[in-house]
Amino acid sequence: MNEVFYENKVITKRDFVADICFDYFNKRIRIDDYRGNVESMLDYINQVSTDKRFTKFIIKTRDEDYFTLQLHGFVKEAEVTNYFHGNNMSFYTKYNDNLRRNSDFWIEEDEIVQKIVLSANKWNKPDLQDNYTMRIATEKDAAALAALYKQVFQIYPTPLDQPEYVAKSIKEDTIFCVIIHNGQIVSAAGAELNERYYNAELTNCATLPTYRKHGWMKHLLLELESELIKKSIYCSYTIARSRSYGMNAAFHQLGYRYTGRLTNNCYIFDKIEDMNVWVKNLADK
């Protein structure tokens, strides 16, 4: 991979340590974990904010730090319950660009969520047809998975169209579940594991256009949930495209709860998009 999409760094100062993702592709900085002096950490972020490559700043924070974050101009956009070993995590964000801060589709996205949450939360699980199989992917599937994502997404926030990146993800922290037809992967979804805090993000959902409308994504997500439970991971969440009725409805039908929206969060298809957060406690199954 020649292009650097992002860099994960551990920033260590005298009075704080922070795990930070410098996401160049999506023009954002995301603090995934931290400890120590929060004020000093925010001073560091303010210094970095002069780098105009970054227009959005995200902190995955604990509830006790919300007041300090608000004083520094951060606002809460969404939350994930039980993220930190049973304690809640909130996404607090700050922008240094008005275009990045303002969404053109917010009202439309509100209406989509409202329609979904007011609809019947039912799904009758159909059986897979005999000529389709579902299984957990291995590193040997990396090239086929990359080919699938390249066909489905014109732009994606991570380089999933590159086999070496997919193989590295499978080896390190991501479970992929796939549906295969005539030897070809036609649908896939992944679960990115956070083994430090025992949570997982369901992500990388894709189906070839000619194979959609079968409800397969919910099959894949349920299988991934089963894999998470085997690993004693009960906090499951997703960050879904806010304008995709189908994906948001799928998570609602599987018992996920809407907890907020991340404004202009990342690039998907041909533009930057708002993303909805949905959360589920798998221990309640």
N, C-alpha and C positions, 0 to 999 in steps of 0.2 A: 504494500500500500504506500504509494508515494505521497498522497495528500494526507496531511494530519487533520483528522476531523476533530479530535479532542485530546486533551492530556489530563490524566488524573495525577494530582500531586498532593503530597502531605506537606503542608506549610507549618513549620515549627518555629515559633518565636519564643521569647523569654517567658511570656505569661499566657500563651494559648497554643493549641495544636488544632489544625483543621484539615479534613480531607476535602479537597476542592477539585471539581471538574472544570477545566478551562475549555469550554465547548465553542471552538472557533466556527464550526459549520453553522450552528444555530445562534451565534453571536450572543452567548449568555455565559454567565458563571454560576455554577451550582455548588453550594456547600452541602455535602452529604452527611457530614458528621463533624463535631467539634467538642472541645473541652477547654476549660480555663476561663480567661477573662473575655467576656462577650464584647464589652466596649472596645477592647484592643483589637479584637477580630474585625469588628465593624469599621474601625479606623483603617485597618488594612484594606478592606473592601473599598472604602472611599478613595484610597490612593489608587487602587487598581482601576476604579471606574473612569479615570482619566484616559484609559486606553479605549479609543472609540471603536475598536473591534467588538466591544461588548455593550449591548444596549439593554440587557435584562439581567437581574441578579436574583437568585433563588436560594433560600436557606431552608433546609429541613430542620425545623426547630422544635424544641420541647416547650410545653405550655408555660413553664415558669419564666421563660425569656421573652414573652410576647411584649411586655411593656417597654423593655429596652429597645427592641426592634422597632416598635412604633415611634419611639422618640427619634430614631434615625431614619424615618421615612418609609419603613417597610410596612406593607399591608398583607393581611391574610387572604389567600385566594382559595385554599382547599385544605383538607386534612385527611390523614389516614389513621384510623383508630387502631390501637394495639400494635403500632409499628415498632416501638422501642420496648421489646420484651413485655408487652401488655400495656405500655403507656402510649399516649397519642402523639402523633407527629403532625405539625402544621407546615404547609408551604407558605412562607412569607416572601414577598417579592418587592422589588424596587426597580424603577426604570429611569434611564437617563435620555430617553428619546420619546417624544410625544406620539410619533407614528407607531412605535412599538407598544405604547401604553394603551392606545385606543383601538377597539375592535369594531369592524364594520358590520359584523353579523350577530352581535350580542343578543338582540331581541329575538331574532330567528332561532338562535340556539336555546334561549329560554323557553320558547314555545315547543321546541323538540323535546326538551327534558320534561316539560309539563305534560305533554301528550303521553310520553312513555310511562311516567310514574303514576298517571291516572288510569292507565290501561290495566287489563287483567294480567297478573303476574303468573302466567301459565305457559308451560311448554311440554307437550307430549313428545317424549324422546322417541324418534323413529329408529329402526334398525338400519345399519349400513347395508347396502346392497351387496350381494354375494361377490361381485367383481371388484369390491373396494376393500382395502385393509387399512387399519389404523395401528400405529406403533410409535414408540419413542425413537427419536433419531439418534444416530451415532456420528462420530467424526467423518465416517465414510460418506455420509449424506451431505457434506458441506457444499460440494459443487452443485448438487441438485437443488438444495435449499437456496443457494445464491441465485441460481437461474430462475427459480420461482419468484423471488423478491424483485429481481431485475425486470421481470415481465409485468409484475403487478404495480410497482411504484416507480414513477418517473423520478421523484425525489424522496429521500427518506432521511430521518435525522441521524441514522448511523449507517455505516457502509456494509449493509447486509447483502449487497450484490457482489461482494468480494469473498470467494470461498475461504481464504485464509482467515478472514475476520470471523466468519461463521464457525470454522473449526476451532478457533481460539475461544470463542464464546461457549461452545459445547464443552470444551475441555475444562474451562475455568468455573463458570457459574450459571449457565443457562441450560434448561431442559427444553428441547423442542419435541413436539408431538406432530406427526404428519399423517395425512391420508394419501394413499397411493392407488392409482388406477392405471392398469396396463404398464406397470413398471415406472410410472412417472409420479412424482410428488405433485399433487394438484391443490393441496390445502395444508396450511401449517400454522402453528401458534407456539409461543414460547413462554417460559416462566424464568425470569431472572431472579436468582436466589440471593438474599442477603443473609448469610449464615452467621453473621455477628449478632444480629437482632432477631433472627428467625421470622423474616417476612419475605414475600415474593411479589414481584410485579408481573402480571400477565400481559404479554406484549407481542409484537411482531406477528400480528394476525393477518393472514393473506390467503386468498383463494383465487385461482385462475378464473377469469370472467366467464368462460363457458361452463364452469362447474359450480356456479353460485346458485342460491335459492334452494339448497337442500338442507340447510340448518346444520351443516357439518361443523361450523366453528364452535357451536355449543358442545358438540361431541368432544372436540379437541380440548376445550377449556375444562370440561368435567374430568377428562382423563388427567390433565395437568393438576387439577385440584387433588385427585387421588394420589398422585406422585408427591405432592407437597405434604399431605397428611402422613404419608409413609416416613417423611423426614421430620415429622413433628413441627411442621410450619403451618400455622393456623391463620396468620394475617395475610390475606390475599387482596391485592388491589390492582387497578388498571388505570391507565391514562389514555382515554379514547378520543378520537376526533369528534369535536362537538357538533359538527354538521352531518355526521353519519348516523342517520336514524337507526339503521340496521345494527351497527355495532353497539350503540348505547342500549337499544332494546334487548339485545342478546344478553348483556350483563345484568340488566334489570330482571329479565326472566329467570336468570340463574341465581337470583337472590342478592345481588350486589346493591349497595345503597349509594346514591349520589351524594357527594360531599363538597362539591365546588368545581370551579373552572379556572384553568390557568390561561391567562390572556396571551395571545400571540406567542405560544410556547416553543414551537419548533416547526421546521420545514417538512411538509409531506406533500406528495404529488407536485404541484407547480407553485406552491406558495406557503407562507407561514400561517399556521392555524391555531385557533383556540382548542384547548383539550379539556375534556371533562374527567373528573376523578370519581371512581366507583370503588367501594370497599366491601369486603365480606369477611366475616369471622368463620373460618372453616370448622371451628370447634362446635358450632351450632348446627352442623349438618345432621 
